[in-house]
Amino acid sequence: MPRLPRMRGPWATAWAVVASPWTPWALGLWVAAGAALGLVSEPGQHPASGLVLQLPAALLVFALVARDLGASTARLRWAALYAAGLATALVGGWLAGGEAGMAEVGGARPTESYTRTIAGRSAAAHLGAQLGATLSADGAALTLAMKEHHVGEAVLPLDGVREAHIGRWALHLVDVAPGDEPAYARLKLTPRGGGDPIERAVRTGSGAALEDGTQIAVLRLSPDFGRALGPAAQIQVDWEGGSATAWHFVDSPDLDARVGAAPWAIELVEVATEPRLVLGVRRDGPIGVALAGFGVMIAALLGLVFAGRREGRS
């Protein structure tokens, strides 16, 4: 095999580091530590999804080739096999967890995109449909749809460990953030003719039907009406024979009881925001390709060790 030209200056220093017999061991330990960390990492947060693990794995190929260059074609073949296994593992990682990023969803407005880091910069990536979430005692009910096209739905556990699979995405909970605007009004409704009061939580832009056919709709919400009167809700009441629309205030709970004309007296108990969920998003795909790549890498490393022993005995 022809000899490489002699390197000088910083190139010679870099080559000496790459070709050092200690470099493969250091890089191998780095990769092994990252793989072990991945066993306990949160879904979609495996170190192999970033340069922290991808870079030493790629450098390990060059270190093995540089160490054996000109010494053994057998060892070069094992190094090439390792490179093929690494490429397979990276492709499998992309299939099973690529396009990872973060999305915020919740409240009355669904989201159509999430944030990914591309070339060191944050960029918005489309989910392919609108993702909505509704909190409940069982978790967050997720829906992915675009107009009449319903992609899928799933219940996301709020333990931050398990994932929900919907469409081509796998999602897990990262954080629960406070809502940024009012989402619903909590109302106390008392029959004017006498009877026990009832409570309803009505989202802005939607309504609720009462037992006698009366319809309650929340048209608008304000966290501080006129920046002086406190939380308020514009409520429309439709009943048999009449309709009324008025602003109701948390700080004046008896106002409607004194001046209202609807069959039900309305007391605005709370104007509340709905928490927004911060979700980890990744491509949902099979892990088998990545595992096959790691298997080829292990086999290639074992082959390099046995090839070196055979050469040492000869």
N, C-alpha and C positions, 0 to 999 in steps of 0.2 A: 504494500500500500504506500503511495507517495506521501512524503512528509509535508506537513504544513509549513509555510514560511514562518520564520521566527518573528514573534511579536515584540513590540517595544512600547515603552511608556505606559499610559493608563490601560491600554489594551492588554498588555502583558500581565498587569496586576489583576484585571478582571478575569482573564483566562486562568490564572493561577488559583483564584478563589473558586471558580466554577469547577476546575479539574481536581481540586483538593479531595483526598479520600474522605475527609470529614464532612464535606458539603452534602453528599447524599444522605448521610445519617442525620444531619441537622434538619434538612428539608423533610426527610421521611418522618422524623419525630413531630415536626410541625404539622404535617398532613394528618398523622395519626391522632394528635391532640385535637385538631379541628373536627375530625370524624367522630371522636368520642364526645366532644361537646355537642355535636349535632344530634346525638342520641337523646339528649335531655333538653334540646332547644324547643322553643315554641313552634307550632306549625307555620311553615313559610319563612322561618328565620334561620334555616340551616346555614352554617358558615360557608358551605360550598356555593351558595348563591351569590357570593361576593368575592372580590379580589383577595381578601384575607386568606382564603384557602386555595383559590384558583391559581394565584401567582406562584406560591411555592410548589404546587403540584406540577405546573408547567416547567418551572425551573429544574425540578427533579429530573425530568427527561434529559435536559441539556447537560446536567451534571453527570448523569450516568453515561451519556454518549461521550462527553469530553474526557471522562476518566479512562474510558476503554478505547478511545480513538487510536487506531494504529496498533492495538494490542491483540484484538480478538474479534473476528467476524461473528463468532457465535454470540459473544456478549452484545455486539451491536444489534443482532437480530432480536435478542431479548429486550433490549432497550427500545427498539422499534415497536415490538409488541406492546410494551408498556405505554408508549405514546398512543398506539391505537386504542388501548383500553381507556386511557385518560380521555381521549376524544369521545369515545362512546359514553363514558360516565358524564361528561359535561353536556352532551346532547340529551342524555337521559334526565339529567338534572333540570335542563331547560324544559323538557316535556312535562316533567312532574311538578316543577315549582318555579318555572320561569315567569317573567313578566310580573314579578312580585312588587307590591306597593301598598299604599294606604288609601282608604276611602272613608269619608264621613257621611253618615246617612241617618235619617230620623226626622221626626216632625212631619209636617204636612207635605213637604217638598221632597220628592225622590231625587236621587243623584244619578247622573249618566256617566260619570268618569271617576277615576281615581288617580293618585299621584304616584309616579314611578321615578326612579333615579336613572337617567340615561346619560352616559358620558359625564358623570359627576354633576349633572344638573337635574333639577326637579322638572318633570313634564307631566301634563295631563294625558291620560290614556283612556279611551272610550271602553265602556263595559259591554257595548253592543245592545244595551237596553237600559231601562230605568230601574234602579234598585231602590226599593222602599223597605222600611222597617217599622214594626210596631211592637213596643215592649209589652210583656205580660209576665205573669208569675212563672211560666214555664221557660221563658227565654225571650228572644227576639224573633218575631215572625218575619222572615225575609221573603220578598217577592221580586222577581226579575221579569219585567214585561215592557213591551213597547206598543202602545195603543192596543189593537186587538190581538197582537201576537204575545202569547203567554209563554215565556221561556221556562219558568219553573218556580217553585217555592220550597222553603225549608225553615225549620226552627233552629236557631243558633243558640246553643247553651251559653250562659253568661259566666262560665268558669274560666274562660280565656285559654283553655287547653284543647278542647275538642273543636272540630271544624264542622261547618255546614257546607254541603256540596250543592251547588245550584248552577245550572247551565254548564259552562266550561270553566267555572271558577270554584275555588275552595276558599272559604272565608273563616276567620276566627276573630274573637273580640280582643282588642288591644286596650281600649280605654272607654270610659263613659264621660263625655264632655257635656257641660251645661248648655242648654239651648240658647240660641242667640236672639230669639224673638218669641212673643206669645204664641202658643199653639192651641190652647183650649180654655174654656171657661167652666168652672165648677159652680153649679147653680143649686139653690135651695128653693123648691117650688111648693107653695102652700095653697090649697083650695080656698078661695074666698068664701065659699059657702060653708066652710068647716070641714075638718078632717086632718089627718096626719100629713106632715110635709114629707116630700121625697127629694132625693138628690139626683142630679144628672151631671155628667161631664160631657160637654158638647164641644167638638172641635170647630174652629173657625171655618166658615164656608160650608158647614154641614148642619144637620138638624136632628131633633128627637121627637118622637110621637108619644103623647101621653095617653092614659087609659080612656079618656073621654073623647079622643080624636083631636085634641089640641096639638098643634105643631109648633115646636120651639126651634128657632134657627139663630145661630150666632153669625152675624154678618161681618163684624170687624172687632178687633181687640186692640187695646192700647195699654202699654205698661204704665203710662202717666198721662192722662187726658189733659191736653192743654198745658202740660208741664207744671200742673199745679193741683189737679183734682185727684190724682192717684190712679190706680188701675181701673179700667172701665171696659165695658163690652156693649156693642150695639146689637140688640136682640130684637128679632121679629117674632111676634106671636100671632098665629092664625087659629081662629076657632069658629065654630058654627055661628054665623051671623056677624062676624067682625074680624078686624085685623089691626094690629098696632105695632109700630116700630119706635124704639126709644133707646137712649143710652142709660146703662145701669152702672153704678159705682160701688166698689168694695167699701169705700169709706162712708157710704150712705145706704146701709142695708135696708132701711125701712122706707125708702123713697117710693118704690112701686106700690108698697102696701097702702100708702096714703093717697097716691094720685092715679094709680093704674086702673084700667077698666076691663082687663082680660079676666077670664074665670080663675086664673091662677096668679097669685102674687109672687113676683120673682125677686129673689135675693141673690146678688152676685157674691159668692163666697170667696172666689179666688180666680185670678187671671194667671195661668201657669204656663211655663215653658216646658217643652218635652225634651228630655236629654237626647243628645246626638251621639251615636255610636261611632267610635273610631275602629275600623275593621282592617285587619291584615288581609290582603288579597293576593292570591297566586293562581297560576294556571293549574287546573286540576287534571292530572294525567297519571298514567301508570308509572310505578317506580321500578319495574323490572328491567328496563333498559339501563338505568343508572347502576343497578345492582350487578348486572352482567358486566358492565364496564369495570366496576371495582373488582370483580372476580378475575378478569383478564389482567388487571394491574397486579393483583396479588400473585397470580401465576407467573407473570413476567419477572417480578422481583425474586421469587423463589428460583426461577430459572437462572437468573444472574448469579445468585449465590452458588448454586450447584456448578455452573460453568466456571466460576472462579476457583472453586475447590478442585475441579478436574484439572484445570490448568496449573494449579499449584502442585499437584502430585506428578504432573508430567515433566 
